[in-house]
Amino acid sequence: MGRFATTATLYGQFRPPYPPAFFRAVVKRLSLGERHALIDLGTGPGLIALGFAPYVGRVVGVDPEPAMLEVARRAAAGAGYDLALIESTAEALPRAVGSFDVVTIGRALHWMDRDVVGPLLERLVAPGGAILVCSARSVTDGRNGWLETYNEARRYWSGTADGTQYRPDLAAILADTRFRLAGTIAAEASHELSAQDLARRVLTFSGSSPAVLGGTVDAMLHDVEQRMLPFSRAGSLEEVVIASADVARAP
């Protein structure tokens, strides 16, 4: 069982969402269409892969966690998209997987071996293609007034996750490749969520997954929800999310 096995059914529900405007902005900037193929490394429940599925001709998702791939498979079937899924780490992908016009990496770059990722991207990205390192997070400019208290709660309940995390420095990873940073694409959106949902979000992190917390899950959920309620109206809070993609291309 991998570090994210017990978070699989929760991840797509409770992590900050990628808004539709983000995918539209990327598609417009890169002029993506049916002739293009995209591979999403560390796809998890398929949030990025499925977000781009309406706009490109072929989408492949890669993840080492079978439970995550099963969630992605069900989501794709429910949405009516043909999503090809590969159970593998990005680093272990065979050359037979081919090349793609777009390679996306979401909340996964920090788990990848930086010494391997550069050469991997060299062979995965087709001529003229692009790399997108994507994220969606709560804005930290004060508009999410509950965020500091929430992060304190997360730190309190987080243990030590298994596995090595690498510093996600894209420029350094690409230093010995043909790719260079080519700007950032971003889009903001806001949505309502409950104090209870924010508490459940804690379970989506590897350091505070159900497997890590064990018998303290209920205590954590109660504690975090209580910390969030003073910021809510009848248990509901607003979250402003910014989704962004750091773009890299060959000059």
C-alpha positions as CSV (number, residue, x, y, z in Angstrom):
1,M,0.0,0.0,0.0
2,G,1.4,3.4,-1.0
3,R,1.5,6.6,1.0
4,F,-1.6,7.9,-0.7
5,A,-3.7,4.7,-0.8
6,T,-6.0,5.8,2.1
7,T,-6.4,9.3,0.7
8,A,-7.5,8.3,-2.8
9,T,-11.3,8.7,-2.3
10,L,-10.8,12.0,-0.4
11,Y,-8.2,13.7,-2.6
12,G,-10.4,14.9,-5.4
13,Q,-13.3,15.9,-3.1
14,F,-11.4,18.0,-0.6
15,R,-8.2,19.5,-2.1
16,P,-8.4,23.0,-3.6
17,P,-10.0,22.5,-7.0
18,Y,-8.6,23.5,-10.4
19,P,-11.3,26.0,-11.8
20,P,-12.5,25.6,-15.4
21,A,-11.1,29.0,-16.2
22,F,-7.6,27.6,-15.5
23,F,-7.9,24.9,-18.2
24,R,-9.4,27.4,-20.7
25,A,-6.5,29.8,-20.1
26,V,-3.9,27.1,-20.7
27,V,-5.7,25.8,-23.8
28,K,-5.8,29.3,-25.2
29,R,-2.2,30.2,-24.4
30,L,-0.8,26.9,-25.9
31,S,-3.4,26.7,-28.8
32,L,-4.3,23.1,-27.8
33,G,-6.7,21.1,-29.8
34,E,-7.8,17.6,-30.9
35,R,-4.5,17.0,-32.7
36,H,-2.6,17.2,-29.4
37,A,-1.7,14.4,-26.9
38,L,-1.1,15.0,-23.2
39,I,0.4,12.9,-20.4
40,D,-0.2,13.7,-16.7
41,L,2.6,12.5,-14.4
42,G,1.5,11.7,-10.9
43,T,-2.1,12.0,-12.0
44,G,-3.6,10.8,-8.7
45,P,-7.4,10.9,-9.1
46,G,-7.0,12.5,-12.5
47,L,-7.9,16.1,-11.7
48,I,-5.6,17.6,-14.3
49,A,-6.0,14.9,-16.8
50,L,-9.7,15.1,-16.8
51,G,-9.6,18.9,-16.8
52,F,-7.8,18.9,-20.1
53,A,-9.7,15.9,-21.6
54,P,-12.4,18.0,-23.3
55,Y,-9.7,20.0,-25.2
56,V,-7.1,17.5,-26.5
57,G,-7.3,14.4,-28.6
58,R,-5.6,11.9,-26.2
59,V,-4.9,12.0,-22.5
60,V,-2.7,9.5,-20.5
61,G,-2.5,9.5,-16.7
62,V,0.4,7.9,-14.8
63,D,0.5,7.1,-11.1
64,P,2.1,4.5,-8.9
65,E,-0.9,4.1,-6.6
66,P,-3.6,1.7,-7.8
67,A,-6.2,3.2,-5.5
68,M,-5.7,6.6,-7.0
69,L,-6.0,5.2,-10.6
70,E,-9.2,3.5,-9.7
71,V,-10.7,6.8,-8.5
72,A,-9.5,8.4,-11.8
73,R,-10.9,5.5,-13.8
74,R,-14.4,5.9,-12.2
75,A,-14.3,9.7,-12.6
76,A,-13.4,9.4,-16.3
77,A,-16.2,6.9,-16.9
78,G,-18.7,9.1,-15.1
79,A,-17.6,12.1,-17.2
80,G,-17.6,10.1,-20.5
81,Y,-13.9,10.6,-21.3
82,D,-11.5,8.0,-22.6
83,L,-8.6,8.3,-20.2
84,A,-5.7,5.9,-20.6
85,L,-4.1,5.0,-17.2
86,I,-0.7,3.6,-16.5
87,E,0.3,2.2,-13.1
88,S,3.9,3.4,-12.7
89,T,6.2,6.0,-11.3
90,A,7.1,8.7,-13.8
91,E,10.7,7.7,-13.5
92,A,10.0,4.1,-14.5
93,L,8.0,4.9,-17.6
94,P,9.2,2.8,-20.6
95,R,10.3,4.4,-23.8
96,A,7.4,2.7,-25.6
97,V,5.0,5.1,-24.0
98,G,6.1,7.6,-26.8
99,S,6.1,11.4,-26.8
100,F,3.5,14.0,-26.1
101,D,2.7,17.6,-27.0
102,V,2.0,18.5,-23.4
103,V,3.5,16.9,-20.2
104,T,1.7,18.0,-17.0
105,I,2.8,17.5,-13.4
106,G,0.5,18.5,-10.6
107,R,1.2,18.1,-6.9
108,A,3.8,15.5,-7.6
109,L,7.1,17.1,-8.7
110,H,8.4,17.1,-5.1
111,W,8.1,13.3,-5.0
112,M,10.1,12.8,-8.2
113,D,13.9,12.2,-8.4
114,R,15.2,15.4,-10.0
115,D,18.2,13.6,-11.4
116,V,15.9,11.4,-13.5
117,V,13.1,13.8,-14.3
118,G,15.1,16.0,-16.7
119,P,16.1,13.2,-19.0
120,L,12.6,11.8,-18.8
121,L,11.1,15.1,-20.0
122,E,13.6,15.2,-22.8
123,R,12.2,12.0,-24.3
124,L,8.5,12.5,-23.3
125,V,8.0,16.0,-24.8
126,A,7.6,16.0,-28.6
127,P,9.2,18.8,-30.7
128,G,7.4,22.0,-30.1
129,G,5.7,20.7,-27.0
130,A,5.4,22.1,-23.5
131,I,5.8,21.1,-19.9
132,L,3.3,22.4,-17.3
133,V,3.9,22.2,-13.6
134,C,0.5,22.9,-12.1
135,S,-0.8,23.7,-8.7
136,A,-4.1,24.8,-7.1
137,R,-3.9,26.4,-3.6
138,S,-5.7,28.7,-1.3
139,V,-4.5,32.2,-1.8
140,T,-2.3,33.5,1.0
141,D,-3.0,37.3,0.7
142,G,-5.5,37.5,3.6
143,R,-8.6,36.8,1.6
144,N,-8.9,33.4,3.2
145,G,-9.0,34.6,6.8
146,W,-9.1,31.1,8.2
147,L,-6.0,29.9,6.4
148,E,-3.4,30.6,9.1
149,T,-5.4,28.9,11.8
150,Y,-6.1,26.0,9.4
151,N,-2.4,25.5,8.7
152,E,-1.6,25.5,12.4
153,A,-4.1,22.7,12.8
154,R,-2.6,20.8,9.9
155,R,0.9,21.0,11.4
156,Y,-0.4,19.9,14.8
157,W,-2.0,16.7,13.4
158,S,0.7,15.9,10.8
159,G,3.1,13.0,11.4
160,T,6.1,12.0,9.3
161,A,5.2,10.7,5.8
162,D,7.1,7.8,4.3
163,G,9.2,8.5,1.2
164,T,11.6,11.1,0.0
165,Q,10.4,14.5,-1.1
166,Y,12.6,16.5,-3.4
167,R,12.7,20.3,-3.7
168,P,10.5,21.1,-6.7
169,D,12.9,23.6,-8.4
170,L,11.8,23.4,-12.0
171,A,14.5,25.7,-13.3
172,A,17.2,23.5,-11.7
173,I,15.6,20.3,-13.0
174,L,15.6,21.6,-16.5
175,A,19.1,23.2,-16.4
176,D,20.7,20.4,-18.5
177,T,17.8,20.0,-20.9
178,R,16.7,21.9,-24.0
179,F,13.8,23.4,-22.0
180,R,13.6,26.8,-20.4
181,L,10.9,28.5,-18.3
182,A,8.4,30.4,-20.4
183,G,6.2,32.1,-17.9
184,T,3.2,31.2,-15.8
185,I,-0.5,30.8,-16.6
186,A,-2.9,31.5,-13.7
187,A,-6.6,31.8,-12.9
188,E,-8.5,32.5,-9.7
189,A,-11.8,31.3,-8.5
190,S,-13.8,31.2,-5.3
191,H,-16.2,28.6,-3.9
192,E,-18.0,27.7,-0.7
193,L,-17.1,24.8,1.5
194,S,-17.9,23.7,5.0
195,A,-15.8,23.6,8.1
196,Q,-16.3,19.9,8.0
197,D,-14.9,19.6,4.5
198,L,-11.8,21.6,5.5
199,A,-11.3,19.2,8.3
200,R,-11.5,16.3,5.9
201,R,-9.0,18.0,3.6
202,V,-6.4,17.3,6.3
203,L,-6.8,13.6,5.5
204,T,-5.7,14.1,1.9
205,F,-2.1,14.9,2.9
206,S,0.4,12.0,3.2
207,G,1.6,13.2,6.7
208,S,-2.0,13.2,8.0
209,S,-3.7,10.4,6.0
210,P,-6.1,8.0,7.6
211,A,-3.3,5.5,7.7
212,V,-1.0,7.8,9.6
213,L,-3.7,9.2,12.0
214,G,-5.2,5.8,12.7
215,G,-7.5,5.9,15.7
216,T,-7.1,9.7,16.1
217,V,-9.0,10.5,12.9
218,D,-12.2,11.4,14.6
219,A,-10.4,13.6,17.2
220,M,-8.6,15.4,14.4
221,L,-11.8,16.0,12.4
222,H,-13.6,17.4,15.5
223,D,-10.6,19.6,16.4
224,V,-10.1,21.1,13.0
225,E,-13.8,21.7,12.4
226,Q,-14.1,23.5,15.8
227,R,-11.1,25.7,14.8
228,M,-12.8,26.6,11.5
229,L,-16.3,27.4,12.8
230,P,-15.5,30.9,14.2
231,F,-14.6,31.9,10.6
232,S,-17.8,30.5,9.1
233,R,-21.4,31.5,8.6
234,A,-23.6,28.6,9.6
235,G,-20.7,26.3,9.1
236,S,-19.9,27.6,5.5
237,L,-16.7,29.3,4.5
238,E,-15.5,31.0,1.3
239,E,-12.2,29.8,-0.3
240,V,-10.3,31.8,-2.9
241,V,-8.2,29.5,-4.9
242,I,-5.4,30.3,-7.4
243,A,-4.5,27.6,-10.0
244,S,-1.3,28.1,-11.9
245,A,1.0,26.4,-14.3
246,D,4.7,27.1,-14.7
247,V,5.4,26.6,-18.4
248,A,8.6,25.3,-19.9
249,R,9.4,25.0,-23.6
250,A,12.4,24.6,-25.8
251,P,13.6,27.9,-27.4
